[in-house]
Amino acid sequence: MPMAAAALFSIAPQPLPKTPLPAGRPRAWYETHNRRLKAMRLAIALLDTGVYHPSQAPDRKIRTTAERIGIHPPSDTTCRMVRTLIRYGR
């Protein structure tokens, strides 16, 4: 049975197909939406590296993580949002 389980997990997960965002919303909605997505990506990456508490995630560490995973450096607002996600995601 362990071989079957290993065979199941040897396949890399595929990302879900992206759907277009709804049209006609104010620009601020799209900016906030994209900021949240970026913050979630960063929070997941930080959790994967062992950062489980907001005090362990200063702006510098968040920006270094962003560079490591290949996304643009986040703003101060996005860094605060990342720490909030880590805080309330527990």
N, C-alpha and C positions, 0 to 999 in steps of 0.2 A: 504493500500500500504506500509506503513512503516514496517509492519511485514514481507512482502516479501523481502524488502531490507535487513532487519536484518538477514533473513534466508540465503541470498546470501553471506553475509560477515561473517557468523559464521563458514564457512568452511575455514580452514587455507590454505594459498597458498602453493603449492608443488613446490620444486625446479625443474628446468629443468634437463633432463638427461644429463650427461656429455658425451662429445664426445672425442675420443682420439686426442691428439695433432698431427700435421703432422710430419712425420718422415723426417730425413735428414737435419734438420736445424742445424746451429751452436749452441753450448751449450749456448752462450751468449743470443741467441734469446729466449731460454726457460727460462733462468734466468730473463730476462727482462719481459717476458710475465707473469710469476708467480709473480714478484714484482708488476706489474700493477694490477693484480687481487687482491693481498693483500691490496694494497693502496686503491683500490676502495671499498673493504669491510670495511676498516677502515674509509674511508671518509663517507660512508653511515652511519656507526654506530655513528660517531661524529655528523653528521647532525641530526640524530635522537635524540641525547642528547642535542641539542640546540647550538652546536658550528657552527656558520655561517661565521666566519671570521678567516683567517689564524693566526692572532695574538692571538686568543683564543685557539690555538692548539699547545702548546709547545711539545717537544719530550716526556716529562714525561706523559702528558695527553694522547698522542697517544698510548704510551706503556701500560698505565693503561687500556685504552679501549681495546687494543689487548688482554690483560690478561682477561678482563671481558667477551669478546666474545669467548674466547677459542682458540686464535691463538698465534703462537710464537711471541715473541717481535720483532718488526721491527727494521731494521738497520737505521742509520742516513739518508741514501739515500732514503729509503722508507718513512721515516717521512717527508722529503722534498717533496716527490712526493704526499703525502697525503695533505700537505698544498697547493700545486699547484692545485690539483684537487678541493679543497674547494674554492680557489681563482677564478679559471676560470670556475667553475661549476655554478656560479651565473648568 
